[in-house]
Amino acid sequence: MIKKINFSLLLVLTIVFHSFSKDINYTDLYKYLVDLKGWKCEKPTGSSLKTPMGNAVNAKRSCEKGNKNIEVQIIAGTMASMAWAPFNMGIEYDSPEQLVKAKKLDGFKEVIMFNKSKENPTGTIAVLLNESQGTPFTIFVVNFDNMNYEEAENLVKKYPLKEISKIFK
């Protein structure tokens, strides 16, 4: 019985804390957080975490254009699994105030969470770039303010999602 529990625990930890096959630092991801034409973008920032149970890395960048704002983020490793959890519920919801919608974007799973406020429409778009043994491993997240989700989604398409997904394979 104890051997079965230990094996199960080891299997879970291996799946959840899968390590990168490459030694990737957050600064390596900066080049994928591209400048957006007509937008003022801050310098990218991020962090890397290395533990005996696995690695995690994230890089992010904020951009603004008038009263519109976005923050884009690449999240990989242990953080990706935790960050994807709220999006993995498979819930679709539509009301006069909010929209939660799952769909595909250029072949990737995408979840849109949108606050339909006329004064300040905001939301989050999360794109699952790859999984490791069924566990989310790399996601691209955009938080946006003062725009509808279609406009934010068009901005997501300006980022090299396919290239990013290949980094962690």
Buried (B, 14 or more C-beta within 10 A) or exposed (E): EEEEEEEEEEEEEBBBBBBBEEEBBBEBBBEBBBEBEEBEBEEBBBEBEBEEEBBBBBBBBBBBBEEBBBBBBBBBBBBBBEBBEEBBEEEEEEEEEEBBBBEEBEEBBBBBBBBBEEEEBBBBBBBBBBBBEEBBBBBBBBBBBBBBBEEBBEBBEEBEBEEBBEBBE
